[in-house]
Amino acid sequence: MAPRKTHASQVCTGIGIAELTIGGAAGAASVADEYARAQKAYDSNPVRKAKALAISGSQAK
């Protein structure tokens, strides 16, 4: 599907850059699933989380 031919009211809802891929409802579900998988991997790996927080300068939540 060409990005200019989508009928969606918006292309990106803020989850992340992966949402820039247009795919209708199936694409949105795929992005949400990937976001959940990535969040779980991030949360379950304290070393990865510490490195990411050090790079971003953020505090752990």
N, C-alpha and C positions, 0 to 999 in steps of 0.2 A: 504494500500500500504506500503510495506516495505521501510524504508528510503534509504536503499542501492540500491533499484531498480528504483529510480526516474531518469527521463531523463532530469531533469531541469539542466541548466548550473550552477545554484547556489541554495542553499537551503534558505539562509537568505539574505535579501536585506537591512537590517538595520532598519526596522520599529520596531521590538521588538522581544521578546522571543517567542511570539505566532507564529511567522513565522517558528519556528522549526518543526511545524506540517506539514507534507507533504500532500497535497491534490489536486495537480494540479491547474488548473485555478479556479475551484470552491473554493478550499482551499485558494488560494491567494485572491480571492474576499471576502471571509469570513473574512480573517485577516484584509484586508483593511477596511471593514465595521466596524469591532470591534475596530480598531484603531481610526476611525473617531468618533465612539460613545464614546469611552473613552476620546478622546481629547475634545469633546463637553461637557461631564460631568465635566471634570477637569476645563475647561475654564469658565463654568457657576457657579462654586462653589468657591467663593473667600476664604472661610475658608479652604477648601481642598487644594487650590492652595498655600495659605500662609503656611500651615503646610508642604507641599511638598518642597517648596522653603526653609523653615527654616531647614528642615532635610538635604537637598542637599547642602545648603550654596550658592545657586544660587540667582541671582537677577531677579526680575520680568521683563518680556519683554513687 
